Each structure stands twice: as structure tokens, then as C-alpha cells.
């Protein structure tokens, strides 16, 4: 198997995962230096990486997130079968740029006793359901949830 010592810059594709015997594994998406001259649909190269050094493993598992730009140095082993990703054993890890911290602007489900509510950052209205999934109604805002639940309990005799 042909190996080469090299340095590669690329973006982390997914959250690094723990591997066997205290290692960490992750995929690095690499764009060629002349990417501007390639066709728009040219595929990126994916390099499968493994790290064994305890400090690098700790950083990968605790500080790296998808879309972080890394520079890794190590031993690259070419795949035995065409189409498989190259394998890079990482000896040095450098974070060149971090991804933006995702803002929670999506929906959040919360529970109020026997009721579930869905908070959506894009609207003040709050859908309310029973814990079993039965529609209760739409509260105009956060403050109106208790009133809607109270009305529902009076109408149904306290049956959620």
C-alpha cells in the first residue's frame, strides 16, 4: 500500500466520532486548489481521517463541529479499491476557521403537565396539543397558553 506524508486543508463533513482503542474518526471534504477552473459539478474529494494522539482525539470529540475548516498533517494511505476514500492518519491538527454556531430558530416542543406546546421563533402563536396528540387549539401568545388549557379542561371535564 502506497503512503505519503502530507498536509491537507478541508472542511469537517460530520461530527467526529469515537473510534476503537481511544481513536477519533472523521471525514474531511477537500476542494482542489484549482477548484475555480473545474466544472461546477466536479465532486469534492473526501478523505477519511483517524487520530490516535490523546490531545487531538480530545479536540476532535469536544471542540470540532461540522463545517469547521481544518489543516491536518499525517500519513495518507491510498485506497486499495478505486472509489474508496483515502485514509489519513492525523499527527497534527490545526483549526483554520470555525463554523458559525447554529442559532436555535426552529421549533421547540415543551410540556405543560398533560399538554404539549410548540414554540416557533418565527411566530408568537403557540399550537397546543394533549400529551396524546389531540388538538387543543392555538394560543395567541405564550401568556395565553394557560387560558387555553383551562378552557379545554372545563369543556372536557379535565380530560387531557
C-alpha positions as CSV (number, residue, x, y, z in Angstrom):
1,X,0.0,0.0,0.0
2,X,1.4,3.4,-1.0
3,X,1.7,6.0,1.7
4,X,2.6,9.7,1.7
5,X,3.3,12.2,4.4
6,X,1.2,15.3,3.6
7,X,-0.8,18.3,4.8
8,X,-4.4,18.7,3.7
9,X,-6.9,21.5,4.3
10,X,-10.6,20.7,4.3
11,X,-14.0,21.0,6.0
12,X,-15.3,18.6,8.5
13,X,-18.3,16.8,7.0
14,X,-20.0,15.5,10.2
15,X,-19.4,15.4,13.9
16,X,-16.2,13.4,14.6
17,X,-16.9,10.0,16.1
18,X,-15.0,8.0,18.7
19,X,-13.2,5.0,17.2
20,X,-11.7,1.9,18.6
21,X,-8.9,2.0,21.2
22,X,-9.2,5.7,22.0
23,X,-9.1,7.0,18.5
24,X,-11.4,9.5,16.7
25,X,-12.6,9.3,13.2
26,X,-14.0,11.9,10.8
27,X,-14.3,12.7,7.1
28,X,-12.6,15.8,5.6
29,X,-14.1,17.3,2.4
30,X,-11.2,18.7,0.3
31,X,-11.5,21.1,-2.6
32,X,-8.6,21.2,-5.1
33,X,-6.5,24.3,-5.2
34,X,-7.7,24.9,-8.8
35,X,-11.4,24.4,-8.0
36,X,-12.3,27.6,-9.9
37,X,-11.2,26.0,-13.2
38,X,-13.1,22.8,-12.7
39,X,-16.6,22.2,-13.9
40,X,-19.4,23.2,-11.4
41,X,-20.5,19.7,-10.9
42,X,-17.0,18.3,-10.2
43,X,-17.1,16.3,-7.0
44,X,-15.1,17.2,-3.9
45,X,-12.6,14.7,-2.5
46,X,-13.5,13.0,0.8
47,X,-10.6,11.9,3.0
48,X,-11.3,9.5,5.9
49,X,-9.2,10.6,8.8
50,X,-8.2,8.8,12.1
51,X,-6.4,10.3,15.0
52,X,-4.7,8.4,17.9
53,X,-3.0,11.2,19.8
54,X,-4.9,11.8,23.0
55,X,-4.9,15.6,22.7
56,X,-6.1,15.5,19.1
57,X,-8.7,13.0,19.9
58,X,-10.0,15.2,22.8
59,X,-10.2,18.2,20.5
60,X,-12.0,16.3,17.7
61,X,-14.6,14.9,20.1
62,X,-15.2,18.0,22.2
63,X,-14.3,21.0,20.1
64,X,-14.9,20.3,16.4
65,X,-18.2,20.6,14.6
66,X,-19.4,20.2,11.0
67,X,-18.1,22.8,8.6
68,X,-15.0,23.7,10.7
69,X,-12.0,24.3,8.4
70,X,-9.1,22.2,9.4
71,X,-5.5,21.7,8.4
72,X,-4.4,18.1,9.1
73,X,-0.9,16.6,8.7
74,X,-0.2,12.9,8.7
75,X,0.3,9.8,6.7
76,X,-2.0,9.3,3.7
77,X,-2.7,5.8,2.5
78,X,-4.2,5.5,-0.9
79,X,-7.3,3.3,-1.2
80,X,-6.9,-0.3,-2.3
81,X,-10.0,-0.1,-4.4
82,X,-10.9,2.8,-6.7
83,X,-13.8,4.9,-5.5
84,X,-13.0,4.3,-1.8
85,X,-11.8,7.3,0.2
86,X,-8.1,7.7,1.0
87,X,-7.2,7.1,4.7
88,X,-5.3,9.8,6.6
89,X,-3.7,9.1,10.0
90,X,-3.6,12.5,11.6
91,X,-0.5,13.5,13.6
92,X,-1.1,17.3,13.6
93,X,-4.4,19.2,13.8
94,X,-4.9,22.9,13.2
95,X,-8.2,24.7,13.2
96,X,-8.1,27.3,10.4
97,X,-11.7,28.6,10.8
98,X,-14.7,27.6,12.9
99,X,-18.3,27.2,11.6
100,X,-20.9,29.6,12.8
101,X,-22.6,28.5,16.0
102,X,-26.1,27.4,14.9
103,X,-28.8,29.6,16.3
104,X,-31.9,27.7,17.5
105,X,-34.5,29.4,15.4
106,X,-36.5,26.3,14.7
107,X,-39.4,24.7,16.7
108,X,-39.1,23.6,20.3
109,X,-41.6,21.3,21.9
110,X,-42.3,21.7,25.6
111,X,-44.6,20.0,28.0
112,X,-47.1,21.6,30.4
113,X,-48.4,18.7,32.6
114,X,-50.7,16.7,30.3
115,X,-50.3,19.2,27.4
116,X,-47.6,19.8,24.8
117,X,-46.9,23.1,23.1
118,X,-44.8,24.0,20.1
119,X,-42.7,27.2,20.2
120,X,-41.7,28.6,16.8
121,X,-39.3,31.5,16.7
122,X,-41.0,32.9,13.6
123,X,-44.4,33.4,15.2
124,X,-46.0,34.3,18.6
125,X,-48.8,31.8,18.1
126,X,-48.4,28.6,20.1
127,X,-50.1,25.3,19.0
128,X,-51.3,23.3,22.0
129,X,-52.0,19.5,22.0
130,X,-52.8,17.0,24.7
131,X,-49.8,14.7,25.5
132,X,-51.7,12.0,23.5
133,X,-51.6,14.3,20.4
134,X,-55.2,15.6,20.4
135,X,-55.5,19.1,19.1
136,X,-56.5,21.6,21.8
137,X,-56.1,25.0,20.0
138,X,-53.8,27.8,19.0
139,X,-52.8,30.2,21.8
140,X,-52.2,33.8,20.5
141,X,-49.0,34.0,22.5
142,X,-47.1,32.5,25.4
143,X,-49.3,34.2,28.1
144,X,-52.5,32.7,26.5
145,X,-51.4,29.1,26.9
146,X,-52.7,28.7,30.5
147,X,-56.1,30.2,29.5
148,X,-56.5,27.9,26.5
149,X,-55.6,24.8,28.7
150,X,-58.0,26.0,31.4
151,X,-60.9,26.4,28.8
152,X,-60.1,22.9,27.4
153,X,-60.2,21.3,30.8
154,X,-63.5,22.9,31.6
155,X,-65.0,21.8,28.3
156,X,-63.7,18.2,28.5
157,X,-64.2,17.8,32.2
158,X,-60.4,17.7,32.9
159,X,-59.7,15.0,30.3
160,X,-56.4,15.7,28.5
